[in-house]
Amino acid sequence: MIRSLHNSAAGINSQQARIDSTARNITGVNTDAYKSERPSFADLVYQRMADSGKPVRKTGNDPVHGTGSRQVAVVKNFEQGIIRETGRETDLAIKGRGFFRVILPDGGAAYTRYGNFNLNANRELVTEDGYQLDPGVVLPEGYQELLVDKNGKIRVREEDGEVTDLLDLTIYNFVNPAGLKPLGDNLFAATEEAGPEEEGVPGQDGFGEIVQKSLESSNVDLAVEMTELLESQRAFQLNARALRMADEMWGLANNLRK
């Protein structure tokens, strides 16, 4: 019965983690570039019943019993979200695979799908938190219009109507994007699990295209999340009931001697 208590508690903890993950997804349903997540679980230790001193009859393989499950990771889903037009010329979305790279205050690099860029006092393209886009984009003074094509070529229209090339924007990708470390604010850090950084030209070699005046919406499917929530709640209730029953049986066993 002690094992039943432990197993039920493990199940409750696992379902609580699943409910928490679903709640975060529902919260981010209207957040641009938000990527849904799912907890990943693994079996806990299995024990052979004969090894624990229980009288069992040999029937070939020794019978075993499990000890529940535990959460081992939270996996991000990097499937494409809907591209939503905004009309802002500094808004850039990636349609397909890839990330923008930005420079953090400590000089390190971070990666994001959130292309809501702005101009700082030096006319540099930066994120909402002021992190500079890498490679850096500096717009000339007095320009009339910013032009970015699907392959990341950045141009500006001058006051006299002439179009001037500035630079070619590059984007980055990883073999296993789900292995990236979330930093918050739609930023991710490279890890060994994600694999080596791959640099590429938008629209070529499997990299996504740039869509100007647009942002990528969240990829959360609210119908799926509500279904997950109902399943998690039901499993939570079943584990809680099993815990209560094991506790009642343990109480009966303790009172047999009275």
C-alpha positions in Angstrom: 0.0 0.0 0.0 2.9 2.3 0.6 3.8 1.7 -3.1 0.3 2.7 -4.1 0.7 6.0 -2.2 3.9 6.8 -4.0 2.5 5.8 -7.4 -0.6 8.0 -7.0 1.5 10.9 -5.8 3.8 10.6 -8.8 0.7 10.5 -11.1 -0.7 13.6 -9.4 2.6 15.5 -9.9 2.8 14.5 -13.5 -0.7 15.6 -14.3 -0.2 18.9 -12.4 2.8 19.6 -14.7 0.6 18.8 -17.7 -2.1 21.2 -16.5 0.5 23.9 -15.9 1.9 23.5 -19.4 -1.6 23.7 -20.9 -2.4 26.8 -18.8 0.7 28.5 -20.2 -0.3 27.7 -23.7 -3.8 29.1 -23.2 -2.2 32.2 -21.8 0.0 32.7 -24.9 -2.7 32.0 -27.5 -2.8 35.7 -28.4 1.0 36.4 -28.0 2.8 36.9 -31.3 5.4 34.2 -32.1 4.5 32.2 -29.0 5.3 28.5 -29.4 3.2 25.9 -27.6 4.8 23.5 -25.3 4.3 19.9 -24.0 5.8 18.2 -21.0 7.7 15.0 -21.7 7.4 12.1 -19.2 9.5 9.0 -18.5 8.9 5.9 -16.4 10.3 5.7 -12.9 12.2 2.7 -11.7 10.7 -0.8 -12.2 11.2 -3.3 -9.4 11.1 -7.1 -9.5 8.5 -8.3 -7.0 10.6 -11.2 -5.9 13.5 -8.9 -5.0 11.4 -7.0 -2.6 10.6 -10.1 -0.5 7.1 -10.7 -1.8 6.0 -14.3 -2.2 5.4 -14.8 -5.9 5.1 -17.9 -8.1 7.6 -18.2 -10.9 6.0 -18.1 -14.3 9.0 -17.5 -16.5 10.0 -13.9 -16.2 10.0 -12.4 -12.8 6.9 -10.2 -12.3 7.7 -6.5 -12.0 5.8 -3.4 -10.8 6.4 0.2 -11.8 6.7 3.3 -9.6 4.9 5.9 -11.7 6.3 8.6 -14.0 8.0 11.9 -13.8 8.5 15.0 -16.0 11.9 15.0 -17.7 11.5 18.0 -20.1 9.2 20.6 -21.5 9.4 20.5 -25.3 8.6 23.5 -27.5 6.6 23.0 -30.7 8.1 25.2 -33.4 5.5 24.6 -36.1 4.6 27.6 -38.2 2.1 30.1 -36.8 -0.3 32.1 -39.0 1.3 35.1 -40.7 -0.6 38.2 -39.7 -0.3 41.5 -41.7 0.4 44.5 -39.5 1.2 47.3 -42.0 4.4 48.4 -40.0 7.4 48.4 -42.3 9.8 47.3 -39.5 7.7 44.2 -38.7 9.3 41.1 -40.2 8.0 37.5 -40.1 9.7 34.3 -41.1 7.5 32.0 -43.2 9.2 28.7 -42.7 12.3 27.5 -40.8 14.6 29.9 -39.2 15.3 32.5 -36.4 16.4 36.1 -36.2 19.6 36.5 -34.2 19.9 39.4 -31.8 22.8 40.6 -29.5 22.2 40.6 -25.8 23.6 43.3 -23.4 26.4 40.9 -22.3 27.5 40.4 -25.9 26.0 36.9 -26.3 23.6 35.9 -29.0 19.9 34.9 -28.7 17.4 33.7 -31.3 13.8 34.7 -31.9 10.9 34.3 -34.2 9.4 37.6 -33.0 10.1 40.2 -35.7 8.5 43.2 -34.1 11.5 45.5 -34.7 11.8 49.2 -34.0 14.3 52.0 -34.6 16.4 53.3 -31.7 18.0 56.7 -31.5 20.8 55.6 -33.8 18.3 54.4 -36.4 19.2 50.7 -35.8 16.7 47.9 -36.0 16.2 46.6 -32.5 13.7 44.4 -30.6 11.1 45.8 -28.2 13.7 45.4 -25.4 16.4 47.2 -27.4 18.5 44.2 -28.5 20.2 44.9 -31.8 19.4 42.7 -34.8 22.4 40.7 -36.0 23.7 41.5 -38.6 23.1 45.1 -37.6 20.8 47.2 -39.8 21.3 51.0 -39.7 18.9 53.1 -41.7 20.2 56.3 -43.3 18.9 59.6 -42.1 16.0 61.1 -44.1 15.0 57.8 -45.8 11.4 57.6 -47.0 10.6 53.9 -47.0 12.1 50.6 -45.8 11.9 47.7 -48.3 12.7 44.1 -47.4 12.1 41.3 -49.9 11.5 37.6 -49.3 15.2 36.8 -49.6 16.2 39.3 -46.8 17.6 42.0 -49.1 17.2 45.3 -47.3 16.8 48.5 -49.3 15.6 52.0 -48.6 13.9 54.5 -50.8 15.6 57.9 -50.5 13.9 61.3 -50.6 14.6 61.6 -54.3 12.9 58.3 -55.0 16.1 56.4 -55.6 16.4 52.9 -54.1 19.6 52.1 -52.2 20.8 48.6 -51.2 21.8 48.3 -47.5 22.6 44.7 -46.7 21.4 41.1 -47.0 19.7 39.8 -43.9 20.7 36.3 -42.8 18.7 34.0 -40.6 19.7 31.0 -38.5 18.4 27.5 -37.7 19.2 24.4 -35.7 18.9 20.7 -36.3 16.7 20.3 -33.2 15.0 23.7 -32.4 13.1 22.0 -29.6 16.5 21.7 -27.8 16.9 25.5 -27.6 16.8 27.0 -24.1 13.9 29.5 -23.5 15.1 32.8 -22.1 11.7 34.6 -21.9 10.5 37.5 -24.1 10.4 35.1 -27.1 14.1 34.6 -26.9 16.0 31.3 -27.1 19.6 30.4 -26.4 21.7 27.8 -28.3 22.4 24.5 -26.5 24.3 21.3 -27.4 20.9 19.6 -27.6 19.8 22.0 -30.4 22.8 21.2 -32.5 25.2 23.5 -34.3 24.0 26.9 -35.6 23.2 27.0 -39.3 23.4 30.3 -41.1 21.5 30.8 -44.3 19.8 33.1 -46.8 16.0 33.5 -46.4 14.1 31.5 -49.1 17.1 29.3 -50.0 18.4 25.9 -48.9 15.3 25.1 -46.8 15.3 28.4 -44.9 12.0 30.4 -44.5 11.2 33.5 -46.5 10.9 37.0 -45.0 7.5 38.6 -45.0 7.6 42.4 -44.4 4.9 44.3 -42.6 3.7 41.1 -40.9 4.2 39.1 -37.7 3.9 35.4 -36.9 1.0 34.6 -34.6 1.0 32.1 -31.8 0.8 28.4 -33.0 -1.5 27.4 -30.1 -4.6 25.5 -31.1 -7.1 26.4 -28.4 -9.4 23.4 -29.2 -6.4 21.0 -28.7 -5.5 22.8 -25.4 -9.0 22.5 -24.0 -9.0 18.8 -24.9 -5.6 18.4 -23.2 -7.0 20.2 -20.1 -10.0 17.9 -19.8 -7.8 14.8 -20.1 -5.3 16.1 -17.6 -8.1 17.0 -15.1 -9.7 13.6 -15.4 -6.3 11.8 -14.9 -5.6 14.0 -11.9 -8.9 13.1 -10.4 -8.3 9.4 -10.9 -4.9 9.6 -9.3 -6.3 11.5 -6.4 -9.0 8.9 -5.9 -6.4 6.1 -6.0 -4.4 8.0 -3.4 -7.5 8.3 -1.1 -8.4 4.6 -1.5 -4.8 3.6 -0.6 -4.9 5.8 2.4 -8.2 4.3 3.5 -6.9 0.7 3.1 -3.7 1.7 5.1 -6.0 3.0 7.8 -8.0 -0.2 7.9 -4.8 -2.3 8.1 -3.5 -0.2 11.0 -6.8 -0.6 12.9 -6.8 -4.4 12.7 -4.7 -4.7 15.8 -7.0 -2.5 17.9 
